[in-house]
Amino acid sequence: MNSNAVPEPALLALDWGISSLRAFLMDRRGKVMVQRANDHGIQNLPEQGVRGFELAFAELCGEWMGRWPGLPVVAGGMVGSAQGWKEAPYVVCPADTQVLATCTVSVDSGLGVPILIAPGVMYDPADAAPDVMRGEEIQISGALAERPEWSAQACMALPGTHSKWVRIEDGRIERFATYMTGELFAVLSRHSILARLISEPGPINSGEANAAFVKGIEAAKESRPGDLPHQLFATRSLGLTHRLPNSVLKNYLSGLLIGHELVSGLSRMGGSLASGTPLVLIGEAALIQHYVRGLGALGVKPAAWLENTAPQGLFRFAVAAGLVTPSELAAG
């Protein structure tokens, strides 16, 4: 929809991550009217420091703010990190949208309107290392807005650079665990000795690629404690011995890393899943499909999978913070 044809919105919501900035004009029902995006994530700003954030916001949203100068603005994601515009300290589990809305920080946008930034969430058990998320809590809020029945109990997996496995109870994030699966894959496939074979893939056969991915999943399933460093080297040896073509070694590595995450994540959530609690996947469609295939190889079928739920989560956050009064048709 052309923004010139948009009726007056109720909210401007910013999903501001490491590599991208996405902006959503939303109506009072919590529906996206129009959206825009650019690559000015917090690590790719037009300038360093506060001025860089102001310029990135003005470039993407300045026209909107000129048209609707009193429009409330909220933001979630890495913009509230220690490397972001202004740090929004973590709130400790259990946490829900109402808790997030009581622990916000505000910045001057440079365009005459404040931007309210959502905090992240910390899980800090007495008997284990702490874990943190920033941005995923907003996606979870959006998922619960779409499917309120999941608020009672759910397990949610959010694949990505740093995947999250989250336990939901009574609408709150009770506990979660992070897996550096995506980052490990990027480092190993580009900068390790494994990359020497992977970097010359040749033509890819889709059937062989899928079989290699499943082979990696199965290796993770059959592994013993501490086996991952040993199994990673198999990515090289399977190529050197021509048991797998170089063209599908990346698929094997992907299956191996995702498989270890799935085995661990399912184990952490196992008691809940065994009792019928739904397993929900949230994330980019292409990546979600890898996880669906991996779970299938382990005999597990997720209850549902959703793509970007951040806009609905940011809308709920804005409502909880008192910035927007939703219509009776608003989601969640």
Rosetta silent file (secondary structure, phi, psi, omega in degrees, C-alpha in Angstrom):
SEQUENCE: MNSNAVPEPALLALDWGISSLRAFLMDRRGKVMVQRANDHGIQNLPEQGVRGFELAFAELCGEWMGRWPGLPVVAGGMVGSAQGWKEAPYVVCPADTQVLATCTVSVDSGLGVPILIAPGVMYDPADAAPDVMRGEEIQISGALAERPEWSAQACMALPGTHSKWVRIEDGRIERFATYMTGELFAVLSRHSILARLISEPGPINSGEANAAFVKGIEAAKESRPGDLPHQLFATRSLGLTHRLPNSVLKNYLSGLLIGHELVSGLSRMGGSLASGTPLVLIGEAALIQHYVRGLGALGVKPAAWLENTAPQGLFRFAVAAGLVTPSELAAG
SCORE:     score description
SCORE:     0.000 S_00000001
   1 L     0.000  132.821  176.109    0.000    0.000    0.000 S_00000001
   2 L   -67.282  130.561 -176.511    1.287    3.461   -0.908 S_00000001
   3 H   -63.217  -21.792  177.661    1.863    5.414    2.295 S_00000001
   4 H   -68.379  -22.021 -179.279    0.153    8.451    0.703 S_00000001
   5 H   -97.207    4.460 -176.129   -3.080    6.455    0.668 S_00000001
   6 L   -81.308  129.303  171.859   -2.775    5.293    4.286 S_00000001
   7 L   -67.651  174.276 -174.614   -5.378    6.602    6.756 S_00000001
   8 L   -61.700  124.065  178.970   -4.093    7.909   10.083 S_00000001
   9 L   -82.109  168.532  178.588   -2.152    5.163   11.888 S_00000001
  10 L  -103.767  -18.321 -172.775   -2.134    4.521   15.630 S_00000001
  11 E  -158.550  143.942  166.608    1.494    3.388   16.031 S_00000001
  12 E  -110.457  116.773 -176.785    4.890    3.289   14.384 S_00000001
  13 E  -110.946  131.857 -177.991    6.646    0.069   15.427 S_00000001
  14 E  -114.847  123.144  172.122   10.373   -0.519   14.830 S_00000001
  15 E  -103.057   99.550 -166.893   11.970   -3.948   14.727 S_00000001
  16 E  -115.949  104.661 -176.010   15.620   -2.860   14.961 S_00000001
  17 L  -107.348 -160.319 -178.443   18.197   -5.612   14.853 S_00000001
  18 L   -71.699  -43.089 -171.972   21.890   -6.054   14.155 S_00000001
  19 L  -110.086  -10.793 -176.401   21.703   -6.028   10.356 S_00000001
  20 L  -148.543  160.261  173.907   18.362   -4.407    9.500 S_00000001
  21 E  -126.178  122.447  178.031   15.737   -1.871   10.534 S_00000001
  22 E  -120.183  135.447 -176.856   12.103   -2.633    9.784 S_00000001
  23 E  -123.791  139.500 -176.062    9.297   -0.137   10.370 S_00000001
  24 E  -131.548  120.910  168.085    5.559   -0.831   10.515 S_00000001
  25 E   -83.608  128.052 -174.376    2.684    1.640   10.476 S_00000001
  26 E  -126.597  146.277  177.743   -0.116   -0.017   12.434 S_00000001
  27 L   -89.508 -177.357 -174.313   -3.776    0.756   12.950 S_00000001
  28 L   -74.234   -7.988  174.714   -5.709    0.644   16.197 S_00000001
  29 L   -91.166   -2.592 -177.455   -6.608   -3.008   15.616 S_00000001
  30 L    83.733   21.115  179.464   -2.949   -4.008   15.635 S_00000001
  31 L  -100.797  142.495  177.970   -2.828   -4.602   11.888 S_00000001
  32 E   -75.659  124.014  179.274    0.122   -3.566    9.704 S_00000001
  33 E   -90.158  -43.044  178.549   -0.977   -0.895    7.253 S_00000001
  34 E  -157.883  151.226 -179.878    2.334   -0.392    5.454 S_00000001
  35 E  -138.641  156.460  177.320    5.942   -1.350    6.133 S_00000001
  36 E  -140.545  161.764  178.100    9.425   -0.336    5.088 S_00000001
  37 E  -153.824  152.650  169.475   12.919   -1.696    5.698 S_00000001
  38 E  -146.002 -178.203 -175.514   16.559   -0.863    5.133 S_00000001
  39 L   -96.905   20.785 -179.402   19.937   -2.299    6.092 S_00000001
  40 L   -88.013   61.292  168.707   20.674    0.232    8.848 S_00000001
  41 L   -68.937  177.539 -172.524   20.879   -2.256   11.673 S_00000001
  42 L   -66.698  -17.211  177.925   22.862   -1.235   14.730 S_00000001
  43 L   -99.097    7.240 -178.243   26.110   -2.441   13.133 S_00000001
  44 L  -143.428   53.641 -177.928   25.535   -0.614    9.851 S_00000001
  45 L   -84.153  157.168  177.910   24.466    2.918   10.731 S_00000001
  46 L   -61.080  -32.234  175.663   25.038    5.974    8.484 S_00000001
  47 L  -142.175  167.282  176.086   27.295    7.420   11.211 S_00000001
  48 L   -77.890  155.640  171.795   28.641    6.284   14.557 S_00000001
  49 H    77.229 -165.609 -175.706   26.900    7.063   17.822 S_00000001
  50 H   -57.839  -39.499 -178.601   23.550    8.657   18.578 S_00000001
  51 H   -60.074  -34.545  178.175   23.618   10.690   15.374 S_00000001
  52 H   -63.698  -41.021  177.683   23.764    7.471   13.354 S_00000001
  53 H   -65.874  -42.303  179.162   20.577    6.174   14.958 S_00000001
  54 H   -60.868  -43.443 -179.692   18.830    9.507   14.372 S_00000001
  55 H   -65.926  -41.380  179.561   19.835    9.499   10.703 S_00000001
  56 H   -62.834  -42.670  178.855   18.744    5.882   10.192 S_00000001
  57 H   -65.598  -44.675 -178.467   15.345    6.600   11.758 S_00000001
  58 H   -64.211  -39.580 -179.155   14.901    9.818    9.769 S_00000001
  59 H   -62.041  -42.631 -175.215   15.841    8.154    6.485 S_00000001
  60 H   -85.158  -35.798 -168.429   13.276    5.367    6.897 S_00000001
  61 H  -121.962    0.115 -176.284   10.504    7.122    8.834 S_00000001
  62 H   -58.267  -40.343  178.585   11.006   10.865    8.434 S_00000001
  63 H   -61.028  -43.694  179.684    8.263   11.180    5.815 S_00000001
  64 H   -64.112  -43.804 -177.521    5.798    9.414    8.106 S_00000001
  65 H   -68.276  -30.202  175.165    6.725   11.521   11.120 S_00000001
  66 H   -67.275  -34.391 -179.700    6.319   14.676    9.048 S_00000001
  67 H   -79.844  -37.326 -178.578    2.823   13.585    8.096 S_00000001
  68 L  -127.270   74.882 -170.399    1.831   12.318   11.555 S_00000001
  69 L   -64.829  -21.838  179.856    4.066   14.270   14.008 S_00000001
  70 L   -97.245   10.203 -175.486    2.320   13.035   17.157 S_00000001
  71 L   -65.608  127.678  176.338    2.446    9.354   16.238 S_00000001
  72 L   -67.917  146.032 -177.264    3.698    7.163   19.124 S_00000001
  73 E  -129.424  131.343  173.837    6.827    5.141   18.335 S_00000001
  74 E  -126.456  156.685 -179.538    8.089    1.935   19.965 S_00000001
  75 E  -142.497  145.511  175.003   11.148   -0.158   19.203 S_00000001
  76 E  -137.148  164.137  179.513   12.369   -3.616   20.072 S_00000001
  77 E   106.983 -157.482 -173.846   15.454   -5.681   19.368 S_00000001
  78 H   -70.927   -7.008  174.339   19.157   -4.918   19.559 S_00000001
  79 H   -62.041  -22.240  178.015   18.501   -1.170   19.469 S_00000001
  80 H   -98.082   11.359  179.934   18.061   -1.542   23.235 S_00000001
  81 L   -83.487  176.230  177.812   21.314   -3.436   23.766 S_00000001
  82 L   -62.314  -24.110  178.235   24.556   -2.109   25.233 S_00000001
  83 L   -96.213    3.392 -175.181   25.659   -1.476   21.615 S_00000001
  84 L   -91.380 -161.043 -178.572   22.333    0.109   20.687 S_00000001
  85 L   -64.463  -49.430  176.222   20.840    3.593   20.864 S_00000001
  86 L  -153.681  135.166 -175.233   20.280    3.328   24.601 S_00000001
  87 L   -73.554  129.397  173.390   20.519    0.254   26.789 S_00000001
  88 L  -106.026  104.758 -173.377   17.228   -1.075   28.147 S_00000001
  89 L   -54.978  151.467  179.722   18.249   -3.361   31.050 S_00000001
  90 L   -67.620  144.524  166.618   17.026   -6.949   31.072 S_00000001
  91 E   -97.608  151.519 -173.348   14.001   -7.962   33.100 S_00000001
  92 E   -95.695  139.650  175.315   14.268  -11.298   34.896 S_00000001
  93 L   -58.283  146.807    0.423   12.038  -14.315   34.220 S_00000001
  94 L   -76.539  142.287 -176.025    9.168  -14.852   34.629 S_00000001
  95 E  -140.271  141.428  173.421    8.328  -12.020   32.256 S_00000001
  96 L  -133.063 -173.415 -175.521    5.400  -11.034   30.054 S_00000001
  97 H   -63.398  -36.048  179.048    4.436   -7.992   28.005 S_00000001
  98 H   -63.379  -41.344  177.894    3.125   -6.126   31.038 S_00000001
  99 H   -64.402  -43.361  178.704    6.457   -6.571   32.816 S_00000001
 100 H   -57.249  -40.460 -175.083    8.340   -5.399   29.719 S_00000001
 101 H   -70.330  -15.463  178.353    6.199   -2.261   29.591 S_00000001
 102 L   -93.153   -2.139 -174.519    7.205   -1.276   33.133 S_00000001
 103 L  -129.996   44.195 -176.085   10.948   -1.427   32.395 S_00000001
 104 L   -91.137  167.733  166.154   11.363    0.669   29.266 S_00000001
 105 E  -127.348  159.653 -177.802   13.800    3.396   28.299 S_00000001
 106 E  -126.903  144.049  175.003   13.105    6.362   26.037 S_00000001
 107 E  -127.732  153.439  173.778   15.256    8.218   23.516 S_00000001
 108 E   -80.573  121.298 -174.936   14.757   11.461   21.621 S_00000001
 109 L   -69.656  -18.272 -172.619   14.288   10.447   17.989 S_00000001
 110 L    89.868   -6.639  179.319   15.673   13.727   16.650 S_00000001
 111 L  -117.918   22.410  174.293   12.324   14.349   14.945 S_00000001
 112 L    84.730    9.278  179.917   10.500   15.761   17.934 S_00000001
 113 L  -134.801  140.239  175.986    9.006   12.502   19.212 S_00000001
 114 E   -78.073  154.089  173.613   10.340   10.039   21.810 S_00000001
 115 E  -115.024  123.780  179.513   10.924    6.400   20.979 S_00000001
 116 E   -91.426  122.393 -174.762   10.050    3.901   23.695 S_00000001
 117 E  -105.486  132.375 -179.677   12.462    0.942   23.675 S_00000001
 118 L   -79.040  145.272  175.579   11.537   -2.485   25.035 S_00000001
 119 L   -80.108  165.265  170.245   13.896   -4.293   27.412 S_00000001
 120 L   -87.566 -173.053 -178.262   15.278   -7.773   26.879 S_00000001
 121 E  -128.283  141.312  177.235   14.736  -10.752   29.178 S_00000001
 122 E  -119.464  134.704  169.094   17.192  -12.651   31.393 S_00000001
 123 E  -106.233  118.175 -170.438   16.856  -16.184   32.733 S_00000001
 124 L  -129.581   72.387 -179.350   19.101  -16.366   35.781 S_00000001
 125 L   -70.359  151.551 -177.803   18.783  -19.718   37.583 S_00000001
 126 L   -68.068  -25.786 -172.118   20.675  -20.207   40.823 S_00000001
 127 L  -109.403   15.350 -178.756   22.318  -23.427   39.622 S_00000001
 128 L  -154.258  169.373  179.208   23.350  -22.509   36.070 S_00000001
 129 L   -67.485  149.510  178.211   24.790  -19.738   33.918 S_00000001
 130 L   -70.448  159.745  177.104   22.443  -16.875   33.024 S_00000001
 131 E  -134.430  150.495 -176.838   20.856  -16.607   29.577 S_00000001
 132 E  -136.934  154.887  172.295   19.553  -13.535   27.750 S_00000001
 133 E  -141.156  152.067  176.956   17.354  -12.604   24.825 S_00000001
 134 L  -150.179  108.672 -176.415   16.602   -9.309   23.138 S_00000001
 135 L   113.521  -42.426 -179.755   13.987   -9.134   20.409 S_00000001
 136 H   -64.898  -32.124  179.348   12.710  -12.688   20.739 S_00000001
 137 H   -62.427  -31.617  177.305   10.518  -11.661   23.693 S_00000001
 138 H   -72.053  -40.685  177.128    8.667   -9.317   21.322 S_00000001
 139 H   -63.515  -38.990  178.012    8.188  -12.089   18.763 S_00000001
 140 H   -63.566  -43.354  177.117    6.859  -14.362   21.500 S_00000001
 141 H   -58.760  -41.022  178.284    4.406  -11.670   22.568 S_00000001
 142 H   -65.724  -38.795  177.969    3.242  -11.401   18.968 S_00000001
 143 H   -63.868  -40.653  179.476    2.801  -15.156   18.678 S_00000001
 144 H   -69.939  -26.360  174.642    0.674  -15.201   21.820 S_00000001
 145 H   -68.161  -39.475  179.846   -1.401  -12.351   20.357 S_00000001
 146 H   -71.655  -37.267 -176.263   -2.105  -14.470   17.277 S_00000001
 147 L  -131.880   79.481 -175.797   -2.826  -17.629   19.242 S_00000001
 148 H   -58.333  -24.065 -179.239   -3.956  -16.768   22.797 S_00000001
 149 H   -65.326  -18.751  177.921   -4.546  -20.450   23.580 S_00000001
 150 H   -76.623  -12.088 -177.039   -0.777  -20.946   23.679 S_00000001
 151 H   -62.815  -33.462 -178.118   -0.536  -18.624   26.679 S_00000001
 152 L   -60.560  -53.400  178.065   -1.501  -21.395   29.122 S_00000001
 153 E  -157.018  134.708  175.596    1.443  -23.610   28.156 S_00000001
 154 E  -162.732  154.544  167.889    3.734  -23.768   25.149 S_00000001
 155 E  -113.908  131.582 -178.040    7.278  -24.500   24.083 S_00000001
 156 E  -124.999  132.624  174.899    8.651  -22.125   21.455 S_00000001
 157 E  -115.447  130.615 -178.841   11.779  -22.490   19.351 S_00000001
 158 E  -120.909   89.842 -178.782   13.116  -19.450   17.492 S_00000001
 159 L   -64.173  149.837  178.115   15.853  -20.561   15.049 S_00000001
 160 L   168.222 -162.861  177.293   18.485  -18.058   14.033 S_00000001
 161 L   -55.405  -45.720  174.488   22.021  -16.891   14.595 S_00000001
 162 L  -124.416   90.322 -175.545   21.419  -17.482   18.302 S_00000001
 163 E   -66.151  147.804  178.141   18.445  -19.842   18.506 S_00000001
 164 E  -120.230  139.841  170.155   16.160  -19.753   21.530 S_00000001
 165 E  -119.282  120.654 -165.092   14.164  -22.552   23.156 S_00000001
 166 E  -127.881  137.920  174.843   11.537  -21.067   25.441 S_00000001
 167 E  -104.526  124.024  179.668    9.035  -22.397   27.971 S_00000001
 168 E  -107.225  131.356  173.783    5.784  -20.404   28.249 S_00000001
 169 E  -140.581  130.759  178.486    3.452  -20.705   31.240 S_00000001
 170 L    52.097   39.556  176.961    0.454  -18.484   32.012 S_00000001
 171 L    76.357    6.490 -176.434    1.479  -16.063   29.275 S_00000001
 172 E  -116.440  148.522  170.079    4.952  -15.566   30.741 S_00000001
 173 E   -76.463  111.219 -176.702    8.437  -16.528   29.624 S_00000001
 174 E   -88.701  -42.604 -179.373    9.412  -18.900   32.431 S_00000001
 175 E  -161.749  161.441  178.826   12.800  -20.120   31.212 S_00000001
 176 E  -162.321  165.293  178.503   14.826  -20.440   28.025 S_00000001
 177 E  -137.112  143.691 -178.961   18.114  -21.601   26.520 S_00000001
 178 E  -108.898  140.098  177.026   20.232  -20.128   23.719 S_00000001
 179 E  -125.862  126.967 -178.188   22.118  -22.089   21.045 S_00000001
 180 L   -83.779   41.782 -172.418   24.744  -20.389   18.848 S_00000001
 181 H   -61.454  -51.625 -177.336   23.826  -22.684   15.960 S_00000001
 182 H   -63.999  -40.248  179.700   23.654  -20.121   13.181 S_00000001
 183 H   -68.980  -40.945  176.447   26.850  -18.365   14.212 S_00000001
 184 H   -59.984  -43.169  179.256   28.740  -21.649   14.551 S_00000001
 185 H   -60.972  -44.752 -179.469   27.610  -22.672   11.070 S_00000001
 186 H   -62.592  -45.565 -178.238   28.758  -19.355    9.604 S_00000001
 187 H   -65.935  -47.629 -176.023   32.176  -19.489   11.292 S_00000001
 188 H   -68.414  -37.636 -176.034   32.856  -23.147   10.525 S_00000001
 189 H   -80.432  -12.996 -178.227   31.660  -23.022    6.927 S_00000001
 190 H  -115.667  -28.976 -167.485   33.642  -19.857    6.110 S_00000001
 191 H  -127.391    1.402  179.066   36.681  -19.660    8.370 S_00000001
 192 L  -104.619  177.978  177.318   37.671  -23.168    9.534 S_00000001
 193 L   -62.776  -24.771  177.750   39.541  -25.962    7.783 S_00000001
 194 L   -62.150  -29.468 -176.332   36.118  -27.373    6.865 S_00000001
 195 H   -65.365  -22.285 -176.771   35.625  -24.371    4.593 S_00000001
 196 H   -64.824  -34.419  175.822   38.388  -25.542    2.248 S_00000001
 197 H   -87.430  -38.610 -177.440   36.183  -28.331    0.935 S_00000001
 198 H   -66.534  -30.875 -174.636   32.867  -26.539    1.440 S_00000001
 199 L   -71.447   -9.492  177.061   34.035  -23.468   -0.475 S_00000001
 200 L  -121.984   69.095 -169.770   34.214  -25.486   -3.716 S_00000001
 201 L   -72.243  -35.811 -174.674   30.763  -27.079   -3.726 S_00000001
 202 L    75.405 -173.879 -179.775   30.165  -27.739   -7.416 S_00000001
 203 L   -61.883  141.744 -177.217   26.686  -28.533   -8.771 S_00000001
 204 L  -108.514  125.974  173.996   24.139  -29.364   -6.058 S_00000001
 205 L   -94.894  122.169 -173.641   21.707  -32.259   -6.338 S_00000001
 206 H   -62.256  -36.510  178.023   18.669  -31.515   -4.156 S_00000001
 207 H   -65.497  -43.701  178.090   18.135  -35.173   -3.270 S_00000001
 208 H   -66.073  -37.765  179.605   21.758  -35.605   -2.224 S_00000001
 209 H   -63.487  -44.626  179.195   21.641  -32.330   -0.280 S_00000001
 210 H   -64.734  -40.732  179.555   18.584  -33.434    1.686 S_00000001
 211 H   -64.147  -39.053  178.615   20.119  -36.851    2.368 S_00000001
 212 H   -66.478  -40.069  177.486   23.317  -35.212    3.656 S_00000001
 213 H   -60.654  -47.335  179.774   21.304  -32.915    5.920 S_00000001
 214 H   -64.484  -36.317  177.473   19.408  -35.879    7.377 S_00000001
 215 H   -60.520  -39.388  176.186   22.681  -37.774    7.784 S_00000001
 216 H   -65.830  -41.937  176.588   23.913  -34.891    9.943 S_00000001
 217 H   -59.079  -45.730 -177.893   20.700  -34.957   11.991 S_00000001
 218 H   -66.228  -36.075  176.822   21.062  -38.698   12.538 S_00000001
 219 H   -62.506  -41.257  177.365   24.695  -38.331   13.588 S_00000001
 220 H   -64.935  -40.507  179.879   23.596  -35.831   16.239 S_00000001
 221 H   -61.339  -37.131 -175.104   20.813  -38.158   17.360 S_00000001
 222 L   -91.560    1.343 -174.141   23.241  -41.053   17.822 S_00000001
 223 L   -72.902  158.608  173.328   25.989  -39.007   19.489 S_00000001
 224 L  -104.088  164.347  179.923   27.305  -39.488   22.985 S_00000001
 225 L   -52.655  130.328  177.725   28.078  -36.629   25.405 S_00000001
 226 L    84.593    5.064 -175.096   30.966  -34.532   24.094 S_00000001
 227 L   -76.148  -18.667 -170.828   30.911  -36.006   20.576 S_00000001
 228 H   -55.441  -47.773 -179.865   30.296  -32.768   18.657 S_00000001
 229 H   -58.451  -36.804  176.945   33.965  -31.702   18.176 S_00000001
 230 H   -68.055  -44.192 -177.514   34.741  -35.181   16.853 S_00000001
 231 H   -67.243  -30.843  178.465   31.675  -35.245   14.613 S_00000001
 232 H   -60.469  -37.879 -179.385   32.477  -31.841   13.154 S_00000001
 233 H   -66.138  -22.522  177.400   35.691  -33.199   11.693 S_00000001
 234 H   -62.702  -24.400  175.580   33.626  -35.801    9.840 S_00000001
 235 H   -58.103  -36.579  178.388   32.460  -32.965    7.607 S_00000001
 236 H   -79.307  -47.413 -174.036   36.035  -32.937    6.286 S_00000001
 237 H   -67.881  -33.347  176.749   36.752  -36.658    6.325 S_00000001
 238 H   -65.137  -31.534  175.772   33.496  -37.564    4.552 S_00000001
 239 H   -76.174  -43.219 -178.546   34.557  -35.222    1.775 S_00000001
 240 H   -62.602  -34.496 -179.345   38.174  -36.386    1.610 S_00000001
 241 L   -91.366    3.667  177.995   37.075  -40.021    1.299 S_00000001
 242 L    61.462   24.784  174.229   34.363  -39.110   -1.235 S_00000001
 243 L   -78.707  -21.638  169.076   31.643  -40.644    0.923 S_00000001
 244 L  -132.640  137.525  175.278   29.827  -37.358    0.489 S_00000001
 245 L   -64.831  146.975  178.554   30.278  -35.017   -2.492 S_00000001
 246 H   -56.077  -28.712 -176.827   31.827  -31.674   -1.612 S_00000001
 247 H   -64.327  -19.754 -177.374   28.678  -30.032   -2.943 S_00000001
 248 H  -118.076    9.454  178.322   26.623  -31.298    0.031 S_00000001
 249 H   -63.564  -34.998  177.093   29.145  -31.052    2.877 S_00000001
 250 H   -63.152  -37.115  178.761   27.560  -27.756    3.912 S_00000001
 251 H   -67.491  -38.110  176.563   24.207  -29.542    4.170 S_00000001
 252 H   -63.878  -45.661  179.511   25.752  -32.234    6.345 S_00000001
 253 H   -61.143  -42.368  177.717   27.317  -29.609    8.605 S_00000001
 254 H   -60.436  -45.892  179.034   24.003  -27.775    8.839 S_00000001
 255 H   -62.882  -38.587 -179.369   22.198  -30.994    9.766 S_00000001
 256 H   -64.701  -46.881 -178.117   24.811  -31.866   12.367 S_00000001
 257 H   -70.336  -45.226  177.126   24.636  -28.495   14.127 S_00000001
 258 H   -63.569  -38.972  179.094   20.858  -28.181   13.918 S_00000001
 259 H   -60.158  -43.677  178.487   20.563  -31.803   15.023 S_00000001
 260 H   -64.662  -38.374  176.097   22.586  -31.198   18.182 S_00000001
 261 H   -62.964  -45.464 -178.644   20.436  -28.159   18.948 S_00000001
 262 H   -62.725  -44.457 -179.622   17.242  -30.144   18.406 S_00000001
 263 H   -59.956  -45.340 -179.695   18.388  -33.058   20.555 S_00000001
 264 H   -69.332  -46.808 -178.811   19.310  -30.715   23.399 S_00000001
 265 H   -60.935  -43.774  178.102   16.284  -28.447   23.018 S_00000001
 266 H   -63.889  -36.901  178.083   13.850  -31.366   22.923 S_00000001
 267 H   -64.077  -42.678  179.980   15.535  -32.835   25.982 S_00000001
 268 H   -64.042  -35.527 -177.321   15.148  -29.546   27.870 S_00000001
 269 H   -98.417    1.070 -168.538   11.477  -29.332   26.921 S_00000001
 270 H   -51.847  -47.815 -178.265   10.870  -33.078   26.928 S_00000001
 271 H   -60.806  -39.374  179.516    8.675  -33.376   29.992 S_00000001
 272 H   -69.184  -44.767 -178.413    6.424  -30.605   28.765 S_00000001
 273 H   -64.949  -35.926  179.867    6.196  -31.927   25.212 S_00000001
 274 H   -63.899  -26.287 -178.919    5.391  -35.409   26.467 S_00000001
 275 L   -89.624    7.856  176.492    2.359  -34.007   28.278 S_00000001
 276 L    96.257    5.355  177.201    0.948  -32.530   25.067 S_00000001
 277 L   -65.108  130.760 -177.258    2.326  -28.987   25.301 S_00000001
 278 L   -68.230  143.365  172.008    2.555  -27.593   21.727 S_00000001
 279 E  -102.389  119.609 -175.564    5.951  -26.959   20.150 S_00000001
 280 E  -116.645  134.096  177.284    5.817  -23.761   18.083 S_00000001
 281 E  -106.051  137.687  179.846    8.509  -22.537   15.679 S_00000001
 282 E  -131.326  126.762  177.716    8.950  -18.823   14.951 S_00000001
 283 L   159.845 -170.265  179.921   11.298  -17.427   12.340 S_00000001
 284 L   -64.595  136.525 -171.638   12.264  -17.005    8.701 S_00000001
 285 H   -56.421  -45.957 -176.464   10.411  -19.466    6.468 S_00000001
 286 H   -62.842  -41.435  179.609   13.472  -20.979    4.757 S_00000001
 287 H   -70.881  -38.937  178.496   15.243  -21.636    8.062 S_00000001
 288 H   -58.418  -37.637 -179.184   12.080  -22.946    9.696 S_00000001
 289 H   -63.150  -34.937  175.355   11.806  -25.557    6.960 S_00000001
 290 H   -62.526  -41.579 -179.027   15.230  -26.934    7.914 S_00000001
 291 H   -70.309  -36.671  176.484   14.041  -27.275   11.503 S_00000001
 292 H   -62.935  -43.183  178.022   10.784  -28.923   10.436 S_00000001
 293 H   -65.605  -41.113  179.080   12.773  -31.469    8.396 S_00000001
 294 H   -63.990  -43.850  177.691   15.191  -31.995   11.250 S_00000001
 295 H   -63.087  -38.695  177.945   12.385  -32.517   13.753 S_00000001
 296 H   -60.750  -39.020  177.954   10.730  -34.926   11.321 S_00000001
 297 H   -66.000  -21.479  177.626   13.912  -37.004   11.193 S_00000001
 298 L   -97.471    4.529  177.338   13.684  -37.199   14.996 S_00000001
 299 L    79.932   24.230 -177.364   10.026  -38.213   14.890 S_00000001
 300 L  -121.547  133.816  176.524    8.669  -34.867   16.138 S_00000001
 301 L  -116.942  120.122  178.710    6.049  -32.705   14.430 S_00000001
 302 L   -66.800  153.260  179.866    5.678  -29.084   15.593 S_00000001
 303 L   -71.255  -32.448 -178.497    2.188  -27.834   16.324 S_00000001
 304 E  -167.929  162.316  170.820    2.689  -24.743   14.157 S_00000001
 305 E  -139.966  139.597 -175.949    5.269  -22.431   12.693 S_00000001
 306 E  -124.680  152.577  174.652    5.014  -18.671   12.260 S_00000001
 307 L   -91.644 -133.708 -171.604    7.089  -16.083   10.432 S_00000001
 308 L   -71.774  111.687  178.032    7.629  -12.505   11.642 S_00000001
 309 L  -106.144    7.891 -177.499    5.436  -11.880   14.692 S_00000001
 310 H   -60.950  -41.812 -179.057    7.366   -8.781   15.845 S_00000001
 311 H   -57.652  -45.151  179.610    4.764   -6.207   14.660 S_00000001
 312 H   -65.740  -35.945  177.229    2.000   -7.777   16.746 S_00000001
 313 H   -66.036  -40.624  178.252    4.382   -8.064   19.701 S_00000001
 314 H   -67.322  -34.588  176.614    5.355   -4.403   19.428 S_00000001
 315 H   -64.778  -45.693  178.183    1.687   -3.439   19.255 S_00000001
 316 H   -61.090  -39.037  178.050    0.942   -5.370   22.458 S_00000001
 317 H   -62.370  -43.560  179.867    3.954   -3.711   24.070 S_00000001
 318 H   -64.308  -39.672  177.623    2.676   -0.249   23.062 S_00000001
 319 H   -64.520  -45.510 -179.641   -0.778   -1.035   24.461 S_00000001
 320 H   -63.259  -30.668  179.852    0.732   -2.295   27.739 S_00000001
 321 L   -83.395   -3.473  177.912    2.819    0.893   27.965 S_00000001
 322 L    82.038   15.043 -179.844   -0.276    3.035   27.548 S_00000001
 323 L   -84.922  -25.577 -175.892    0.722    4.536   24.197 S_00000001
 324 L  -133.281  136.239  170.324   -2.156    3.064   22.205 S_00000001
 325 L  -101.828  111.038 -173.821   -5.787    2.378   23.062 S_00000001
 326 L   -74.767  154.757  170.436   -6.734   -0.577   20.886 S_00000001
 327 L   -73.300  167.838 -178.187  -10.066   -1.005   19.184 S_00000001
 328 L   -68.081  -12.516  178.646  -12.217   -3.921   20.338 S_00000001
 329 L   -94.316    3.349 -175.819  -11.045   -5.838   17.250 S_00000001
 330 L   -62.394  144.361  178.736   -7.339   -5.567   18.180 S_00000001
 331 L   -63.906  141.635  174.568   -5.300   -8.759   18.132 S_00000001
 332 L    71.673    0.000    0.000   -4.669  -10.340   21.497 S_00000001
